[in-house]
Amino acid sequence: MKITHTCPGGRSVCPDSATCCLTDAGIYGCCPVMDAVCCDDLIHCCPPATKCDMVHGQCLQNEVSVPRKNKQTDHLTKETSIKNRQLLRTFNDGNNSYIASHT
């Protein structure tokens, strides 16, 4: 049994090993990293103790680049998922990461 927590607004649920981050669709998605930094582009997130480098599309820790992650929206509550199926689409970016996107 996975332990989960509900994101702000109660519309999304993330595993405890993930961080709730607001997406470009206006709902919360799950960053697959605990205590992640949510990036201002509302699509990506970075590991803890790093900062988002939006210009170069990376995460920085002491000026060293570390891989950034894509948020996942596959943890929407059933009610939210039904209400937003026309608004959201999820897709595989080649790295088994999912991004919320407008249709």
C-alpha positions as CSV (number, residue, x, y, z in Angstrom):
1,M,0.0,0.0,0.0
2,K,1.4,3.4,-1.1
3,I,1.3,6.2,1.4
4,T,0.1,9.4,-0.2
5,H,-0.7,13.0,0.7
6,T,-3.2,15.3,-0.8
7,C,-2.0,18.4,-2.5
8,P,-3.3,21.9,-1.8
9,G,-6.9,22.3,-3.1
10,G,-7.6,18.6,-2.6
11,R,-7.7,17.8,-6.3
12,S,-4.4,15.8,-6.6
13,V,-2.8,13.1,-4.5
14,C,1.0,12.4,-4.6
15,P,3.0,9.6,-3.1
16,D,4.9,10.6,0.1
17,S,8.1,10.2,-1.9
18,A,7.0,13.1,-4.2
19,T,6.4,16.9,-3.9
20,C,3.2,18.7,-4.9
21,C,3.9,21.4,-7.5
22,L,1.5,23.7,-9.3
23,T,1.3,22.9,-13.1
24,D,0.7,25.1,-16.1
25,A,-2.9,23.7,-16.2
26,G,-3.6,25.4,-12.9
27,I,-3.7,22.2,-10.8
28,Y,-1.1,20.5,-8.7
29,G,1.0,17.7,-10.1
30,C,3.6,15.4,-8.5
31,C,7.3,16.0,-8.8
32,P,8.9,12.5,-8.4
33,V,11.4,13.9,-5.8
34,M,10.8,14.4,-2.0
35,D,11.2,18.1,-0.9
36,A,11.7,19.2,-4.5
37,V,12.0,22.8,-5.7
38,C,9.1,23.7,-8.1
39,C,10.3,25.7,-11.1
40,D,8.6,28.9,-12.2
41,D,7.8,27.4,-15.7
42,L,5.1,25.3,-13.9
43,I,6.4,22.2,-15.8
44,H,9.7,21.2,-14.2
45,C,11.1,20.7,-10.7
46,C,14.5,20.3,-9.2
47,P,16.0,18.2,-6.4
48,P,16.1,19.7,-2.9
49,A,18.9,22.2,-2.2
50,T,19.1,23.2,-5.9
51,K,17.6,26.1,-7.9
52,C,15.9,26.1,-11.3
53,D,18.0,27.6,-14.1
54,M,15.2,28.5,-16.5
55,V,17.6,30.0,-19.1
56,H,19.6,26.8,-19.6
57,G,16.9,24.3,-18.7
58,Q,18.7,22.7,-15.8
59,C,19.0,22.6,-12.0
60,L,21.9,24.1,-10.3
61,Q,23.6,23.2,-7.0
62,N,26.7,25.3,-6.2
63,E,26.9,26.2,-9.9
64,V,27.0,22.5,-10.9
65,S,24.2,21.3,-13.2
66,V,22.0,18.4,-12.0
67,P,19.1,16.8,-14.0
68,R,15.7,18.3,-13.5
69,K,12.5,16.4,-13.4
70,N,9.1,16.7,-15.1
71,K,6.0,16.9,-13.0
72,Q,3.5,14.0,-13.2
73,T,-0.3,14.5,-13.3
74,D,-1.3,10.8,-13.1
75,H,-2.2,11.2,-9.4
76,L,-5.4,13.3,-9.8
77,T,-8.3,12.3,-7.7
78,K,-11.0,10.5,-9.6
79,E,-13.4,13.5,-9.5
80,T,-10.7,15.9,-10.7
81,S,-9.6,13.5,-13.4
82,I,-13.1,13.3,-14.8
83,K,-13.6,17.1,-14.7
84,N,-10.3,17.9,-16.4
85,R,-10.0,15.2,-19.0
86,Q,-10.7,17.7,-21.7
87,L,-8.2,20.2,-20.2
88,L,-5.3,17.9,-19.5
89,R,-3.4,15.4,-21.5
90,T,-0.4,13.5,-20.3
91,F,2.3,12.1,-22.5
92,N,5.6,10.2,-22.3
93,D,8.6,12.4,-23.0
94,G,10.9,9.4,-23.6
95,N,12.1,9.2,-20.0
96,N,8.8,7.9,-18.5
97,S,8.1,11.4,-17.2
98,Y,4.8,13.1,-17.6
99,I,3.9,16.8,-18.2
100,A,0.6,18.5,-17.8
101,S,-0.3,20.3,-20.9
102,H,-3.2,22.1,-22.5
103,T,-5.0,20.4,-25.3
